[in-house]
Amino acid sequence: MEFLSLPDELILKALEGLSIQDIINVAQTSSLLRTLITSNKSPFLHAQNRHTIRLPRGCESVEDSRMTSSTLYSLATEMLTTSRCLGASQQPLEARRDVVFDMYSVRFEDRKPRLPPFRDAEAPPTNVFIHDNIIAFQFLTSLFVLLLGTSGVIVEHFELDLGDYGTRYRIHYQLTQSGNSLIIASLAIFTGRIRVHEVNIMPGEFGKLIQHCDLSFPPSGPPVITVRDPYVVLASKGDLILVDWRQNTGVRLLRHNAAPSESGVHHEQAAMGLVTSLLPHFALGALLLHPQEPSLFVSSIDCQSIRSVVGRDAHSGIYMINLPTHMPSVPSLGASNWALYAVELRELQLTREPFAHGTFVDTWIPTMWCRRSSLTSSWILGASYEIDKKGVWDPHSDEENKMIEEVIFELSDCTTRTQSLSLSSIRQSHTHQNRSRPLKGDWASGKIFEQEASKHNISQSGVVMVVPKFEDGNGHGCCWVRLVLPAPLKAKLPSREGPNVPVIGWPGAYWRASPCVFDLYTAKMYLWLPDGLHVLQY
């Protein structure tokens, strides 16, 4: 009672630094405190894990004027309820509802009549993006963007023609800051054609398209592409290409040699002997552009290859490149005509594992960007890894030493916080293929996972997906979330393997697996089957 008698300003001050769960717990102790919290944003603005609230599309932070205190309270309670239920699940979870969206209805005008429909295609959809009710995916040489409604209704749809039939693509997505558009960067693997499109996803304007970039740079090896307004980056073996697609400018990034040289644009002849390929034999794990600053983060998983780049004894980790702010126009001809820009590859001085000697990092996957406060430049980078503490990765060895780790990097001081889940806890009932990985795309949430599902990697109990859930500061703990697929859907999973000839006309006869995505924020699974897109609520 003495606490409640304090002035509102002092009560709100006392709530600063609490977790979102603690704030909601306080609000539920009395009507007075609930009224105070639902009418003041201060507790949420100063919460230690404020980034765990999933904001509506177009809102980047809780400081957004559209985010009222009552709205934040509702979003927080909904998020915590879902997180608590998933964290408390000791047994596999059953789906409570299944809504089917008819994929055939989005192909009203097939401009490529030689292509088969979903039912008889050689491969299922791929390169998936999900954010609330906006779904994007590639199907053969088309990329679809859907606005999902309720009860299986596709409210809006848009189809983007990617190119020639038979070409494989790398796709990367980003929502614009306003949330009004989806940026799509596509790379044709065999030809090196890079395109950047911006698609309006707002009602009334849905599907309006702007093409920002269309250029070619034949890759010298397996390529990686990433996009963040206004940049797109292509990496392949020894090349790293940076393009500002809003200004139509770009350079090839190269690393300084031991010989002294100033950073800047070089002509190729003058650069001989002064700069070397930025990524020679670099075991590239991932590329990630900073949300606001002109910098690129590169990860490597091969200690020997890192030594060849940085020229000293190094370990697997993350490296930062400061990007040029002024670049010449993109050349209209081949790769030899690109301007060269010499940069420094700076290792982040991370203080904890998994970047320690003797620990093998299998895959570095960025999972989220978030900012501590809109008033500061302190950013947090989240990432997940599969590691083996024996120092070498062997998928057939004993999994006692194998872990899934989530690492949170405080970029302001290069400190890290690490959480782990052992793979041995799921090895008895689930195969390696059952372990999902973070969905690549717009690194905003870190709680959306994907994998391929087929009859050959579903457990006897019907578990089709196993998702890692890490502690986010709200006290719900770390666990594996096991998701059971209803029997009728299990029967529809692809079963083709090896060179066997499929039965033509049977739905999905050519499919080897179905894309399967799970959103920990909403507890929804998105499963592509030959009869449509199934959205299951757990």
Stockholm file with secondary structure:
# STOCKHOLM 1.0

chainA/1-538         MEFLSLPDELILKALEGLSIQDIINVAQTSSLLRTLITSNKSPFLHAQNRHTIRLPRGCESVEDSRMTSSTLYSLATEMLTTSRCLGASQQPLEARRDVVFDMYSVRFEDRKPRLPPFRDAEAPPTNVFIHDNIIAFQFLTSLFVLLLGTSGVIVEHFELDLGDYGTRYRIHYQLTQSGNSLIIASLAIFTGRIRVHEVNIMPGEFGKLIQHCDLSFPPSGPPVITVRDPYVVLASKGDLILVDWRQNTGVRLLRHNAAPSESGVHHEQAAMGLVTSLLPHFALGALLLHPQEPSLFVSSIDCQSIRSVVGRDAHSGIYMINLPTHMPSVPSLGASNWALYAVELRELQLTREPFAHGTFVDTWIPTMWCRRSSLTSSWILGASYEIDKKGVWDPHSDEENKMIEEVIFELSDCTTRTQSLSLSSIRQSHTHQNRSRPLKGDWASGKIFEQEASKHNISQSGVVMVVPKFEDGNGHGCCWVRLVLPAPLKAKLPSREGPNVPVIGWPGAYWRASPCVFDLYTAKMYLWLPDGLHVLQY
#=GR chainA/1-538 SS CTTTTSCHHHHHHHHTTCCHHHHHHHHTTCHHHHHHHHTCSHHHHTCTTGGGSCCCTTCCSTTSTTCCHHHHHHHHHHHHHHHHHHHTCCSCBCCSEEEEECGGGGCSSCSCTTSCCGGGCSSCCEEEEEETTEEEEEETTEEEEEEECSTTCEEEEEEEECCSTTCCEEEEEEECTTSSEEEEEEEETTTCEEEEEEEECSTTTTTCEEEEEEEECCCSSSEEEEEETTEEEEEETTEEEEEETTTTEEEEEEEECSSCCCSEEECHHHHTTTEEESSTTCCEEEEEECSSSSEEEEEECCHHHHHHHHSSCCCSEEEEEECCSCCCBCCSSCGGGSCEEEECCEECCCCSTTSSTTCEEEEEEEEEEEESCTTSCCEEEEEEEEEETTSSCCTTSCGGGEEEEEEEEETTTTEEEEEEEEGGGTTTTCCGGGBCEECCSCTTCSCEEEEEECTTSSCTTCEEEEEEECCCSSSCCCEEEEEECCHHHHTTSCCCCTTCCCCTTSTTTTCSCEEEEEETTTTEEEEEETTEEEEEEC
#=GC SS_cons         CTTTTSCHHHHHHHHTTCCHHHHHHHHTTCHHHHHHHHTCSHHHHTCTTGGGSCCCTTCCSTTSTTCCHHHHHHHHHHHHHHHHHHHTCCSCBCCSEEEEECGGGGCSSCSCTTSCCGGGCSSCCEEEEEETTEEEEEETTEEEEEEECSTTCEEEEEEEECCSTTCCEEEEEEECTTSSEEEEEEEETTTCEEEEEEEECSTTTTTCEEEEEEEECCCSSSEEEEEETTEEEEEETTEEEEEETTTTEEEEEEEECSSCCCSEEECHHHHTTTEEESSTTCCEEEEEECSSSSEEEEEECCHHHHHHHHSSCCCSEEEEEECCSCCCBCCSSCGGGSCEEEECCEECCCCSTTSSTTCEEEEEEEEEEEESCTTSCCEEEEEEEEEETTSSCCTTSCGGGEEEEEEEEETTTTEEEEEEEEGGGTTTTCCGGGBCEECCSCTTCSCEEEEEECTTSSCTTCEEEEEEECCCSSSCCCEEEEEECCHHHHTTSCCCCTTCCCCTTSTTTTCSCEEEEEETTTTEEEEEETTEEEEEEC
//
